[in-house]
Amino acid sequence: MSVTTVREILFDIAPEFFTTDTTGLAKIDRFIERSNLEINSNLYEINKFDMAVAYLTAHRLTLSIQGNSSSGLLIEEANENGQTTRKFANDSKGNELELTKFGKIFFSLKRKRTLSSPLII
């Protein structure tokens, strides 16, 4: 895995995370490294592995921006009379990957890999 390649894929699929700020890039690189540790590279083709890492990283970054991932994805925020109310989508049914569009795509990549790969023990 190349952090630079994964970062390029990340910026393509999630342009909202694009930055040239060194502090922001360092944070993104830490998220990439953690995502890399969660995925078994031996089960993916090289280009699909980098893509899977990028989607998992985008998922994790999205959740980090939302704050508390257990609340779900923020879908509505309103300010009324000085009060801020937030509505969260909490339809994950126990699967955290369902909380973001990036998590759903990562899960799909993972599932396709699982269905087409031989069982490795």
DSSP file (Angstrom, degrees, kcal/mol; ACC not computed):
  #  RESIDUE AA STRUCTURE BP1 BP2  ACC     N-H-->O    O-->H-N    N-H-->O    O-->H-N    TCO  KAPPA ALPHA  PHI   PSI    X-CA   Y-CA   Z-CA
    1    1 A M              0   0    0      0, 0.0     2,-0.6     0, 0.0     3,-0.1   0.000 360.0 360.0 360.0 135.2    0.0    0.0    0.0
    2    2 A S     >  -     0   0    0      1,-0.1     4,-2.7     2,-0.0     5,-0.2  -0.951 360.0-151.8-109.0 121.7    1.2    3.4   -0.9
    3    3 A V  H  > S+     0   0    0     -2,-0.6     4,-2.7     1,-0.2     5,-0.2   0.890  99.2  53.7 -58.2 -39.2   -0.1    6.2    1.4
    4    4 A T  H  > S+     0   0    0      2,-0.2     4,-2.2     1,-0.2    -1,-0.2   0.919 110.0  46.3 -62.9 -44.2    0.2    8.7   -1.5
    5    5 A T  H  > S+     0   0    0      2,-0.2     4,-2.3     1,-0.2    -2,-0.2   0.926 114.0  47.6 -64.2 -45.3   -1.8    6.4   -3.8
    6    6 A V  H  X S+     0   0    0     -4,-2.7     4,-3.0     1,-0.2    -2,-0.2   0.908 110.7  52.4 -62.8 -41.3   -4.5    5.9   -1.2
    7    7 A R  H  X S+     0   0    0     -4,-2.7     4,-2.6    -5,-0.2    -1,-0.2   0.906 108.5  50.7 -61.7 -41.3   -4.6    9.6   -0.5
    8    8 A E  H  X S+     0   0    0     -4,-2.2     4,-1.6     2,-0.2    -2,-0.2   0.916 112.4  46.2 -62.9 -43.1   -5.1   10.3   -4.2
    9    9 A I  H  X S+     0   0    0     -4,-2.3     4,-2.7     2,-0.2     5,-0.3   0.925 111.3  53.4 -63.5 -43.9   -8.0    7.8   -4.4
   10   10 A L  H  X S+     0   0    0     -4,-3.0     4,-2.6     1,-0.2    -2,-0.2   0.922 108.7  48.3 -56.3 -47.1   -9.4    9.3   -1.2
   11   11 A F  H  < S+     0   0    0     -4,-2.6    -1,-0.2     1,-0.2    -2,-0.2   0.811 112.2  50.7 -67.1 -28.8   -9.4   12.8   -2.7
   12   12 A D  H  < S+     0   0    0     -4,-1.6    -2,-0.2    -5,-0.2    -1,-0.2   0.919 118.6  35.3 -71.3 -44.9  -11.0   11.5   -5.9
   13   13 A I  H  < S+     0   0    0     -4,-2.7    -2,-0.2     1,-0.2    -3,-0.2   0.749 133.3  27.2 -83.6 -23.3  -13.9    9.7   -4.1
   14   14 A A    ><  +     0   0    0     -4,-2.6     3,-2.5    -5,-0.3    -1,-0.2  -0.575  63.5 171.2-138.3  71.9  -14.3   12.3   -1.3
   15   15 A P  G >  S+     0   0    0      0, 0.0     3,-1.5     0, 0.0    -1,-0.1   0.692  71.6  77.1 -59.9 -17.1  -13.2   15.7   -2.5
   16   16 A E  G 3  S+     0   0    0      1,-0.3    -5,-0.1    -3,-0.1    -3,-0.0   0.704  93.0  52.6 -65.3 -17.1  -14.5   17.2    0.7
   17   17 A F  G <  S+     0   0    0     -3,-2.5    -1,-0.3    -7,-0.2    -6,-0.1   0.449  80.1 125.0 -95.9  -1.2  -11.4   15.9    2.5
   18   18 A F    <   +     0   0    0     -3,-1.5     2,-0.3    -4,-0.2     7,-0.0  -0.349  31.3 152.3 -62.4 134.7   -8.9   17.4    0.0
   19   19 A T        -     0   0    0      1,-0.1    -2,-0.0    -2,-0.1    -8,-0.0  -0.982  42.5-161.6-155.7 156.1   -6.4   19.6    1.7
   20   20 A T        +     0   0    0     -2,-0.3     2,-0.2     5,-0.0    -1,-0.1   0.352  60.4 117.7-115.3  -2.6   -2.8   20.8    1.2
   21   21 A D     >  -     0   0    0      1,-0.1     4,-2.7     2,-0.0     5,-0.2  -0.482  65.0-139.3 -66.1 129.3   -2.4   21.8    4.9
   22   22 A T  H  > S+     0   0    0      1,-0.2     4,-2.1    -2,-0.2    -1,-0.1   0.852 102.2  51.0 -64.4 -34.8    0.4   19.7    6.4
   23   23 A T  H  > S+     0   0    0      2,-0.2     4,-1.9     1,-0.2    -1,-0.2   0.921 112.4  46.6 -66.9 -42.7   -1.6   19.2    9.7
   24   24 A G  H  > S+     0   0    0      1,-0.2     4,-2.4     2,-0.2    -2,-0.2   0.897 112.2  50.1 -65.1 -41.0   -4.6   18.0    7.7
   25   25 A L  H  X S+     0   0    0     -4,-2.7     4,-2.6     2,-0.2    -1,-0.2   0.879 108.3  53.0 -65.1 -37.9   -2.5   15.7    5.6
   26   26 A A  H  X S+     0   0    0     -4,-2.1     4,-1.9    -5,-0.2    -1,-0.2   0.904 109.6  48.9 -63.7 -40.3   -0.9   14.2    8.6
   27   27 A K  H  X S+     0   0    0     -4,-1.9     4,-2.0     2,-0.2    -2,-0.2   0.931 111.8  48.6 -63.6 -45.6   -4.3   13.5   10.1
   28   28 A I  H  X S+     0   0    0     -4,-2.4     4,-2.5     1,-0.2    -2,-0.2   0.917 109.5  52.6 -60.4 -43.6   -5.5   11.9    6.9
   29   29 A D  H  X S+     0   0    0     -4,-2.6     4,-2.4     1,-0.2    -1,-0.2   0.861 107.0  52.5 -62.9 -35.7   -2.3    9.8    6.7
   30   30 A R  H  X S+     0   0    0     -4,-1.9     4,-2.1     2,-0.2    -1,-0.2   0.906 110.1  48.3 -65.2 -40.7   -2.9    8.5   10.3
   31   31 A F  H  X S+     0   0    0     -4,-2.0     4,-2.5     2,-0.2    -2,-0.2   0.893 110.8  51.5 -64.9 -39.4   -6.4    7.5    9.3
   32   32 A I  H  X S+     0   0    0     -4,-2.5     4,-2.6     2,-0.2    -2,-0.2   0.934 109.2  50.0 -62.0 -46.2   -5.0    5.8    6.2
   33   33 A E  H  X S+     0   0    0     -4,-2.4     4,-1.5     1,-0.2    -2,-0.2   0.901 111.9  47.8 -60.6 -41.7   -2.5    3.9    8.3
   34   34 A R  H  X S+     0   0    0     -4,-2.1     4,-0.9     2,-0.2    -1,-0.2   0.909 112.2  48.9 -66.4 -41.4   -5.2    2.7   10.8
   35   35 A S  H >X S+     0   0    0     -4,-2.5     3,-0.8     1,-0.2     4,-0.6   0.903 107.4  56.2 -63.3 -40.0   -7.5    1.6    7.9
   36   36 A N  H >< S+     0   0    0     -4,-2.6     3,-0.9     1,-0.3    -1,-0.2   0.873 103.8  53.9 -58.1 -38.8   -4.6   -0.2    6.4
   37   37 A L  H 3< S+     0   0    0     -4,-1.5    -1,-0.3     1,-0.2    -2,-0.2   0.730 104.9  55.5 -69.5 -21.6   -4.1   -2.2    9.6
   38   38 A E  H << S+     0   0    0     -4,-0.9     2,-0.4    -3,-0.8    -1,-0.2   0.583  99.3  69.1 -87.1 -10.8   -7.8   -3.3    9.5
   39   39 A I  S << S-     0   0    0     -3,-0.9     2,-0.9    -4,-0.6     3,-0.1  -0.916  79.0-129.6-117.5 134.1   -7.7   -4.9    6.1
   40   40 A N    >   -     0   0    0     -2,-0.4     3,-1.7     1,-0.2     4,-0.2  -0.708  17.2-162.1 -81.1 106.9   -5.9   -8.0    5.1
   41   41 A S  G >  S+     0   0    0     -2,-0.9     3,-1.3     1,-0.3    -1,-0.2   0.736  82.9  69.4 -64.2 -23.4   -3.9   -7.0    2.0
   42   42 A N  G 3  S+     0   0    0      1,-0.2    -1,-0.3    -3,-0.1     4,-0.1   0.661  93.8  57.6 -69.5 -14.7   -3.4  -10.6    0.9
   43   43 A L  G <  S+     0   0    0     -3,-1.7     2,-0.3     2,-0.1    -1,-0.2   0.422 101.7  62.6 -97.0   1.3   -7.1  -10.9    0.1
   44   44 A Y  S <  S-     0   0    0     -3,-1.3     2,-0.1    -4,-0.2    66,-0.0  -0.911  83.7-111.7-125.4 151.1   -7.2   -8.1   -2.4
   45   45 A E     >  -     0   0    0     -2,-0.3     4,-2.7     1,-0.1     5,-0.2  -0.493  46.5-104.3 -68.2 153.8   -5.6   -7.3   -5.8
   46   46 A I  H  > S+     0   0    0      1,-0.2     4,-2.0     2,-0.2     5,-0.2   0.907 119.5  43.2 -51.5 -52.9   -3.2   -4.4   -5.4
   47   47 A N  H  > S+     0   0    0      1,-0.2     4,-1.5     2,-0.2    -1,-0.2   0.853 116.2  48.3 -66.9 -33.0   -5.4   -1.7   -7.0
   48   48 A K  H  > S+     0   0    0      2,-0.2     4,-2.5    -3,-0.2    -1,-0.2   0.813 107.4  56.2 -76.4 -29.3   -8.5   -2.9   -5.2
   49   49 A F  H  X S+     0   0    0     -4,-2.7     4,-2.6     2,-0.2     5,-0.2   0.950 107.8  47.3 -65.3 -48.1   -6.7   -3.0   -1.8
   50   50 A D  H  X S+     0   0    0     -4,-2.0     4,-2.2     1,-0.2    -2,-0.2   0.890 113.0  50.1 -59.8 -38.9   -5.7    0.7   -2.1
   51   51 A M  H  X S+     0   0    0     -4,-1.5     4,-2.6     2,-0.2    -1,-0.2   0.915 109.5  50.2 -65.3 -43.2   -9.3    1.5   -3.1
   52   52 A A  H  X S+     0   0    0     -4,-2.5     4,-2.5     1,-0.2     5,-0.2   0.917 111.0  49.3 -61.6 -42.9  -10.7   -0.5   -0.1
   53   53 A V  H  X S+     0   0    0     -4,-2.6     4,-2.5     1,-0.2    -1,-0.2   0.906 110.7  51.1 -62.4 -41.3   -8.3    1.4    2.2
   54   54 A A  H  X S+     0   0    0     -4,-2.2     4,-2.6    -5,-0.2    -2,-0.2   0.917 111.6  46.4 -63.5 -43.6   -9.4    4.7    0.7
   55   55 A Y  H  X S+     0   0    0     -4,-2.6     4,-2.2     2,-0.2    -2,-0.2   0.905 113.6  48.0 -67.9 -39.9  -13.1    3.9    1.2
   56   56 A L  H  X S+     0   0    0     -4,-2.5     4,-2.6    -5,-0.2    -1,-0.2   0.899 112.3  50.4 -66.1 -38.0  -12.6    2.8    4.8
   57   57 A T  H  X S+     0   0    0     -4,-2.5     4,-2.9    -5,-0.2     5,-0.2   0.929 109.8  49.4 -63.8 -45.2  -10.6    5.9    5.5
   58   58 A A  H  X S+     0   0    0     -4,-2.6     4,-2.4     2,-0.2    -2,-0.2   0.895 111.3  51.0 -60.2 -40.1  -13.3    8.1    4.0
   59   59 A H  H  X S+     0   0    0     -4,-2.2     4,-2.3     2,-0.2    -2,-0.2   0.950 112.5  44.8 -60.2 -50.7  -15.8    6.3    6.2
   60   60 A R  H  X S+     0   0    0     -4,-2.6     4,-2.2     1,-0.2    -2,-0.2   0.889 112.9  50.8 -64.3 -40.2  -13.7    6.8    9.3
   61   61 A L  H  X S+     0   0    0     -4,-2.9     4,-1.9     2,-0.2    -1,-0.2   0.911 109.4  51.6 -63.4 -41.8  -13.0   10.5    8.5
   62   62 A T  H  X S+     0   0    0     -4,-2.4     4,-1.7    -5,-0.2    -2,-0.2   0.929 111.1  47.3 -60.5 -45.7  -16.7   11.1    8.0
   63   63 A L  H  X S+     0   0    0     -4,-2.3     4,-0.9     1,-0.2    -1,-0.2   0.876 108.9  54.8 -64.0 -36.6  -17.6    9.5   11.3
   64   64 A S  H  < S+     0   0    0     -4,-2.2     3,-0.3     1,-0.2    -1,-0.2   0.865 107.7  49.6 -66.7 -34.3  -14.8   11.5   13.0
   65   65 A I  H  < S+     0   0    0     -4,-1.9    -1,-0.2     1,-0.2    -2,-0.2   0.867 107.1  55.2 -69.5 -35.9  -16.3   14.8   11.7
   66   66 A Q  H  < S-     0   0    0     -4,-1.7     2,-1.0     1,-0.2    -1,-0.2   0.689 102.2-142.9 -70.4 -17.4  -19.8   13.8   12.9
   67   67 A G  S  < S+     0   0    0     -4,-0.9     2,-0.9    -3,-0.3    -1,-0.2  -0.781  75.3  41.3  95.8 -99.2  -18.3   13.3   16.4
   68   68 A N    >   -     0   0    0     -2,-1.0     3,-1.7     1,-0.2     4,-0.4  -0.771  62.9-166.3 -93.5 105.7  -20.0   10.4   18.1
   69   69 A S  G >  S+     0   0    0     -2,-0.9     3,-0.9     1,-0.3    -1,-0.2   0.741  84.1  68.1 -64.9 -22.2  -20.3    7.5   15.6
   70   70 A S  G 3  S+     0   0    0      1,-0.2    -1,-0.3    -3,-0.1     3,-0.1   0.709  93.7  59.4 -71.5 -17.0  -22.7    5.7   17.8
   71   71 A S  G <  S-     0   0    0     -3,-1.7    -1,-0.2     1,-0.3    -2,-0.2   0.686 109.6-126.6 -80.4 -18.2  -25.3    8.4   17.2
   72   72 A G    <   -     0   0    0     -3,-0.9     2,-0.3    -4,-0.4    -1,-0.3  -0.423  44.8 -32.8  97.9-178.6  -25.3    7.8   13.5
   73   73 A L  E     -A   89   0A   0     16,-1.0    16,-3.1    -2,-0.1     2,-0.4  -0.588  64.2-113.3 -80.2 133.7  -24.8   10.1   10.6
   74   74 A L  E     +A   88   0A   0     -2,-0.3    14,-0.2    14,-0.2     3,-0.1  -0.533  43.1 165.5 -67.4 120.9  -26.0   13.7   11.1
   75   75 A I  E     +     0   0A   0     12,-2.8     2,-0.3    -2,-0.4    13,-0.2   0.583  61.4  20.3-114.2 -15.6  -28.8   14.2    8.6
   76   76 A E  E     -A   87   0A   0     11,-1.5    11,-3.0     2,-0.0     2,-0.4  -0.972  54.3-178.9-156.3 138.9  -30.4   17.4    9.9
   77   77 A E  E     -A   86   0A   0     -2,-0.3     2,-0.4     9,-0.2     9,-0.2  -0.996   9.4-179.9-139.3 133.7  -29.4   20.4   12.0
   78   78 A A  E     -A   85   0A   0      7,-2.6     7,-2.9    -2,-0.4     2,-0.5  -0.989  17.7-152.3-136.3 143.8  -31.6   23.3   12.9
   79   79 A N  E     +A   84   0A   0     -2,-0.4     2,-0.4     5,-0.2     5,-0.2  -0.969  25.2 164.3-115.0 120.2  -31.1   26.5   15.0
   80   80 A E  E >   -A   83   0A   0      3,-2.8     3,-2.2    -2,-0.5    -2,-0.1  -0.982  67.4 -14.0-140.4 125.2  -34.2   27.9   16.6
   81   81 A N  T 3  S-     0   0    0     -2,-0.4     3,-0.1     1,-0.3    -1,-0.1   0.862 127.8 -53.5  52.7  40.6  -34.3   30.5   19.4
   82   82 A G  T 3  S+     0   0    0      1,-0.2     2,-0.4     0, 0.0    -1,-0.3   0.475 115.2 117.9  77.1   0.6  -30.6   30.0   20.1
   83   83 A Q  E <   -A   80   0A   0     -3,-2.2    -3,-2.8     2,-0.0     2,-0.6  -0.861  53.4-149.9-103.2 133.5  -31.1   26.2   20.5
   84   84 A T  E     -A   79   0A   0     -2,-0.4     2,-0.4    -5,-0.2    -5,-0.2  -0.897  14.4-172.6-102.0 125.3  -29.3   23.8   18.2
   85   85 A T  E     -A   78   0A   0     -7,-2.9    -7,-2.6    -2,-0.6     2,-0.4  -0.944   2.6-164.6-117.1 142.0  -31.1   20.5   17.4
   86   86 A R  E     -A   77   0A   0     -2,-0.4     2,-0.5    -9,-0.2    -9,-0.2  -0.967   7.4-156.5-126.9 140.4  -29.6   17.6   15.5
   87   87 A K  E     -A   76   0A   0    -11,-3.0   -12,-2.8    -2,-0.4   -11,-1.5  -0.972  14.3-161.1-117.0 129.4  -31.2   14.6   14.0
   88   88 A F  E     -A   74   0A   0     -2,-0.5     2,-0.7   -14,-0.2   -14,-0.2  -0.853  20.3-126.6-112.1 144.2  -29.1   11.5   13.4
   89   89 A A  E     +A   73   0A   0    -16,-3.1   -16,-1.0    -2,-0.4     3,-0.1  -0.796  30.6 175.3 -83.1 119.3  -29.7    8.6   11.1
   90   90 A N        +     0   0    0     -2,-0.7     3,-0.3   -18,-0.2   -18,-0.1  -0.397  36.6 118.7-124.6  55.6  -29.4    5.6   13.3
   91   91 A D        +     0   0    0      1,-0.2    -1,-0.1     7,-0.1     4,-0.1  -0.026  29.8 119.1-108.7  29.8  -30.4    2.8   11.0
   92   92 A S    >   -     0   0    0     -3,-0.1     3,-2.6     1,-0.1     6,-0.2   0.697  58.6-151.3 -73.2 -18.4  -27.1    0.9   11.1
   93   93 A K  T 3  S-     0   0    0      1,-0.3    -1,-0.1    -3,-0.3     3,-0.1   0.857  74.7 -48.9  49.1  39.5  -28.7   -2.3   12.5
   94   94 A G  T 3  S+     0   0    0      1,-0.1     2,-0.7     2,-0.0    -1,-0.3   0.381 119.5 108.4  86.1  -4.9  -25.4   -3.1   14.2
   95   95 A N    X   -     0   0    0     -3,-2.6     3,-1.9     1,-0.2     4,-0.2  -0.890  49.9-166.3-110.2 104.7  -23.2   -2.5   11.2
   96   96 A E  G >  S+     0   0    0     -2,-0.7     3,-1.9     1,-0.3     4,-0.2   0.787  84.8  69.0 -57.9 -29.4  -21.2    0.7   11.5
   97   97 A L  G >  S+     0   0    0      1,-0.3     3,-0.8     2,-0.2    -1,-0.3   0.723  87.9  66.1 -65.4 -20.0  -20.3    0.6    7.8
   98   98 A E  G <  S+     0   0    0     -3,-1.9    -1,-0.3     1,-0.2    -2,-0.2   0.556  82.5  79.3 -75.9  -7.3  -24.0    1.3    7.0
   99   99 A L  G <  S+     0   0    0     -3,-1.9     2,-0.3    -4,-0.2    -1,-0.2   0.700  98.0  32.8 -77.9 -19.0  -23.6    4.8    8.6
  100  100 A T  S <> S-     0   0    0     -3,-0.8     4,-2.0    -4,-0.2     5,-0.1  -0.945  76.0-122.3-135.2 157.3  -21.9    6.4    5.6
  101  101 A K  H  > S+     0   0    0     -2,-0.3     4,-1.8     1,-0.2     5,-0.1   0.845 116.2  53.7 -63.9 -32.2  -21.9    6.1    1.8
  102  102 A F  H  > S+     0   0    0      2,-0.2     4,-2.5     1,-0.2    -1,-0.2   0.885 106.5  50.8 -70.2 -38.6  -18.2    5.3    2.0
  103  103 A G  H  > S+     0   0    0      2,-0.2     4,-2.7     1,-0.2    -2,-0.2   0.882 108.6  52.6 -63.9 -39.0  -18.7    2.5    4.5
  104  104 A K  H  X S+     0   0    0     -4,-2.0     4,-2.0     2,-0.2    -2,-0.2   0.904 110.9  46.2 -64.3 -41.3  -21.4    1.0    2.3
  105  105 A I  H  X S+     0   0    0     -4,-1.8     4,-2.5     2,-0.2    -2,-0.2   0.912 112.1  50.9 -68.5 -41.4  -19.1    0.9   -0.7
  106  106 A F  H  X S+     0   0    0     -4,-2.5     4,-2.7     1,-0.2    -2,-0.2   0.931 109.8  50.5 -59.2 -44.8  -16.3   -0.5    1.4
  107  107 A F  H  X S+     0   0    0     -4,-2.7     4,-2.7     1,-0.2    -1,-0.2   0.890 109.7  51.0 -60.6 -39.6  -18.6   -3.2    2.6
  108  108 A S  H  X S+     0   0    0     -4,-2.0     4,-2.6     2,-0.2    -1,-0.2   0.915 111.0  47.7 -64.2 -43.5  -19.6   -4.0   -1.0
  109  109 A L  H  X S+     0   0    0     -4,-2.5     4,-2.1     2,-0.2    -2,-0.2   0.909 113.6  48.6 -61.7 -42.1  -15.9   -4.3   -2.0
  110  110 A K  H  X S+     0   0    0     -4,-2.7     4,-2.3     2,-0.2    -2,-0.2   0.909 111.8  48.9 -64.6 -43.1  -15.3   -6.5    1.0
  111  111 A R  H  X S+     0   0    0     -4,-2.7     4,-2.6     2,-0.2    -2,-0.2   0.917 110.7  49.5 -65.3 -43.8  -18.3   -8.7    0.2
  112  112 A K  H  X S+     0   0    0     -4,-2.6     4,-1.7     1,-0.2    -1,-0.2   0.896 111.8  49.7 -62.0 -39.7  -17.3   -9.1   -3.5
  113  113 A R  H  X S+     0   0    0     -4,-2.1     4,-1.1    -5,-0.2    -1,-0.2   0.909 111.9  48.3 -64.1 -42.0  -13.8  -10.0   -2.4
  114  114 A T  H  < S+     0   0    0     -4,-2.3    -2,-0.2     1,-0.2     3,-0.2   0.887 111.8  48.8 -66.3 -40.6  -15.2  -12.6    0.1
  115  115 A L  H  < S+     0   0    0     -4,-2.6    -1,-0.2     1,-0.2    -2,-0.2   0.809 118.3  38.9 -71.8 -28.6  -17.5  -14.1   -2.5
  116  116 A S  H  < S+     0   0    0     -4,-1.7    -1,-0.2    -5,-0.2    -2,-0.2   0.528 102.2  83.7-100.0  -6.1  -14.8  -14.4   -5.2
  117  117 A S  S  < S-     0   0    0     -4,-1.1     3,-0.1    -3,-0.2     2,-0.1  -0.710  80.9-112.9 -98.8 147.8  -11.9  -15.5   -3.0
  118  118 A P        -     0   0    0      0, 0.0     2,-0.4     0, 0.0    -2,-0.1  -0.384  47.0 -88.5 -68.4 156.4  -11.1  -19.0   -1.8
  119  119 A L        -     0   0    0     -2,-0.1     2,-0.5     2,-0.0    -5,-0.0  -0.528  45.4-164.9 -69.0 124.7  -11.4  -19.6    1.9
  120  120 A I              0   0    0     -2,-0.4    -1,-0.0     1,-0.1    -3,-0.0  -0.960 360.0 360.0-115.7 122.9   -8.2  -18.8    3.6
  121  121 A I              0   0    0     -2,-0.5    -1,-0.1     0, 0.0    -2,-0.0   0.394 360.0 360.0-104.9 360.0   -7.7  -20.0    7.1
